[in-house]
Amino acid sequence: MKKDDVINLVLPQFFPKHWLDAPDIVFTDFPSRIRIGYVLRDAGAYSYVVDADFSGIGLSLEELHAAALANLVRLPSGSITIGKVPGAAEGWISAKEDNFAAARILLPSVQREFREALGEEFFVSIPHRDWCFCWSLTQSPERQEEHAQEALEDFLKDDYNLTPDILRYSHDGFRLHREQIAT
């Protein structure tokens, strides 16, 4: 694995924390049951960067993360939709041509767009890698509960599930807001 190849091809991808029990995946911490891994795409598939490959290429984890975000920005298929509902706004990230919809919440430009629409702080659900849903803290408790239940249901039914938990975004980053039990 060559340093330039990694810099030009790496992308961030969320993965479930329990995957760390087996392989030596290179990762960055993230709240809840999620970690940020780094993948290299090749012909419709991708593989995670592992310690054995990463240790010899001369990149720091911060440089790898920065390169992954820069490459993610260049992927063409991501979009944000903002909807106005009674009480406050909500929105989601989608990507029709790749599996990096949820990971786009890591992009500063995406965070800024959600802050502008939802407020400086907002709630985030990332039940699986292809879905990221965000909503305003000012939504009614009933609507917020609906979102929490939808996150749990989506988590339980998707093969690439990440977390049923609800996160809260603020200027300090992401943190766990509500842990949900998945049975």
C-alpha positions as CSV (number, residue, x, y, z in Angstrom):
1,M,0.0,0.0,0.0
2,K,1.5,3.3,-1.1
3,K,1.0,6.5,0.8
4,D,-0.2,8.5,-2.2
5,D,-2.7,5.8,-3.1
6,V,-4.1,5.9,0.3
7,I,-4.3,9.7,0.4
8,N,-6.1,9.8,-3.0
9,L,-8.5,6.9,-2.4
10,V,-9.3,6.6,1.3
11,L,-12.9,7.4,2.6
12,P,-14.4,7.5,6.0
13,Q,-17.0,4.8,6.9
14,F,-18.8,4.3,10.1
15,F,-18.7,0.7,11.5
16,P,-20.1,-0.9,14.7
17,K,-17.7,-0.8,17.6
18,H,-18.0,-4.5,18.2
19,W,-16.1,-5.1,15.0
20,L,-12.9,-4.1,17.0
21,D,-13.1,-7.5,18.8
22,A,-11.5,-9.2,15.8
23,P,-9.5,-7.4,13.1
24,D,-7.1,-4.5,13.7
25,I,-9.2,-1.9,11.9
26,V,-7.6,1.6,11.9
27,F,-10.3,3.9,13.5
28,T,-11.1,7.2,15.2
29,D,-13.5,7.3,18.1
30,F,-17.1,8.4,17.7
31,P,-19.9,8.3,20.3
32,S,-22.3,5.5,21.0
33,R,-21.7,2.2,19.3
34,I,-19.9,3.6,16.3
35,R,-16.3,4.1,15.2
36,I,-15.0,5.8,12.1
37,G,-13.0,3.4,9.9
38,Y,-11.1,4.2,6.8
39,V,-11.8,2.3,3.6
40,L,-10.3,2.0,0.1
41,R,-12.8,1.4,-2.7
42,D,-12.1,-0.9,-5.6
43,A,-14.6,-2.1,-8.3
44,G,-17.8,-1.8,-6.4
45,A,-16.4,-2.9,-3.0
46,Y,-14.2,-1.6,-0.3
47,S,-11.9,-2.8,2.3
48,Y,-11.0,-1.3,5.7
49,V,-7.5,0.0,6.3
50,V,-5.9,-2.2,9.0
51,D,-3.0,-1.6,11.3
52,A,-0.6,-3.9,9.5
53,D,-1.0,-1.9,6.3
54,F,-1.3,1.5,7.9
55,S,1.7,1.4,10.2
56,G,4.2,1.3,7.2
57,I,2.9,4.1,5.0
58,G,4.0,7.1,7.1
59,L,0.7,8.8,7.7
60,S,-0.7,10.0,11.0
61,L,-4.3,9.1,12.0
62,E,-5.1,12.8,11.7
63,E,-3.7,13.0,8.1
64,L,-5.6,9.8,7.2
65,H,-8.8,11.3,8.6
66,A,-8.3,14.7,6.7
67,A,-7.6,12.8,3.5
68,A,-10.7,10.7,3.9
69,L,-12.9,13.8,4.5
70,A,-11.4,15.6,1.5
71,N,-12.1,12.5,-0.7
72,L,-15.7,12.3,0.7
73,V,-16.4,15.9,-0.3
74,R,-15.6,14.9,-3.9
75,L,-18.1,12.1,-4.1
76,P,-20.9,13.3,-6.3
77,S,-24.0,11.6,-5.1
78,G,-24.6,13.0,-1.6
79,S,-27.5,15.4,-0.9
80,I,-29.2,17.0,2.0
81,T,-32.9,17.4,2.3
82,I,-34.4,19.8,4.8
83,G,-38.1,19.6,5.6
84,K,-40.2,22.1,7.6
85,V,-42.6,20.4,10.0
86,P,-44.8,21.9,12.7
87,G,-42.6,23.1,15.5
88,A,-39.2,23.0,13.7
89,A,-37.2,21.6,10.9
90,E,-35.6,18.2,10.2
91,G,-33.4,16.8,7.5
92,W,-31.5,13.9,6.2
93,I,-28.5,12.9,4.1
94,S,-28.9,10.5,1.2
95,A,-26.6,9.1,-1.4
96,K,-27.9,7.1,-4.3
97,E,-24.6,6.0,-5.8
98,D,-22.5,5.1,-2.8
99,N,-22.8,3.8,0.8
100,F,-21.4,6.9,2.5
101,A,-24.6,8.8,3.3
102,A,-24.2,8.6,7.1
103,A,-20.5,9.3,7.0
104,R,-21.2,12.7,5.4
105,I,-22.3,14.0,8.7
106,L,-18.6,14.2,9.5
107,L,-18.1,16.9,6.8
108,P,-17.9,20.5,8.2
109,S,-20.0,21.8,5.3
110,V,-22.8,19.3,6.0
111,Q,-22.7,20.2,9.7
112,R,-22.9,23.9,8.8
113,E,-25.9,23.3,6.6
114,F,-27.8,21.4,9.3
115,R,-26.8,24.1,11.9
116,E,-28.3,26.8,9.6
117,A,-31.5,24.9,9.2
118,L,-31.9,23.2,12.6
119,G,-30.1,25.4,15.1
120,E,-26.6,25.4,16.6
121,E,-27.4,22.1,18.3
122,F,-29.4,19.3,16.9
123,F,-30.2,15.6,17.3
124,V,-28.8,13.0,15.0
125,S,-29.7,9.3,14.3
126,I,-27.4,7.0,12.4
127,P,-29.2,3.7,12.4
128,H,-27.2,2.3,9.5
129,R,-24.5,3.4,7.0
130,D,-27.0,4.6,4.4
131,W,-29.0,6.9,6.6
132,C,-28.5,9.9,8.7
133,F,-31.5,11.9,10.1
134,C,-31.2,15.1,12.0
135,W,-33.8,17.3,13.8
136,S,-34.2,20.4,15.8
137,L,-34.1,20.3,19.6
138,T,-37.3,22.5,19.5
139,Q,-39.5,19.8,18.0
140,S,-42.3,18.5,20.2
141,P,-41.4,15.7,22.6
142,E,-43.9,13.5,20.7
143,R,-42.2,14.1,17.4
144,Q,-38.8,13.5,19.0
145,E,-40.0,10.2,20.4
146,E,-41.2,9.2,16.9
147,H,-37.7,9.9,15.5
148,A,-36.2,7.8,18.3
149,Q,-38.5,4.9,17.6
150,E,-37.8,5.1,13.9
151,A,-34.0,5.0,14.6
152,L,-34.5,1.9,16.7
153,E,-36.7,0.2,14.0
154,D,-34.3,1.1,11.2
155,F,-31.3,-0.2,13.3
156,L,-33.1,-3.6,13.9
157,K,-34.0,-4.2,10.3
158,D,-30.9,-3.1,8.4
159,D,-28.0,-5.5,7.6
160,Y,-25.4,-2.6,7.9
161,N,-26.7,-1.3,11.2
162,L,-24.7,1.1,13.3
163,T,-26.6,2.4,16.3
164,P,-30.2,2.8,17.6
165,D,-28.9,5.6,19.9
166,I,-29.7,9.3,19.5
167,L,-26.7,11.7,19.3
168,R,-26.5,15.4,19.9
169,Y,-24.4,17.6,17.8
170,S,-23.0,20.9,19.1
171,H,-20.0,23.1,18.5
172,D,-18.0,20.6,20.6
173,G,-18.9,17.8,18.2
174,F,-21.1,14.7,18.7
175,R,-22.1,13.1,22.0
176,L,-24.5,10.4,23.1
177,H,-27.8,11.9,24.0
178,R,-30.1,8.9,24.4
179,E,-29.1,5.3,24.6
180,Q,-31.7,2.9,23.2
181,I,-31.9,-0.8,24.0
182,A,-32.1,-3.0,20.8
183,T,-33.6,-6.4,21.5
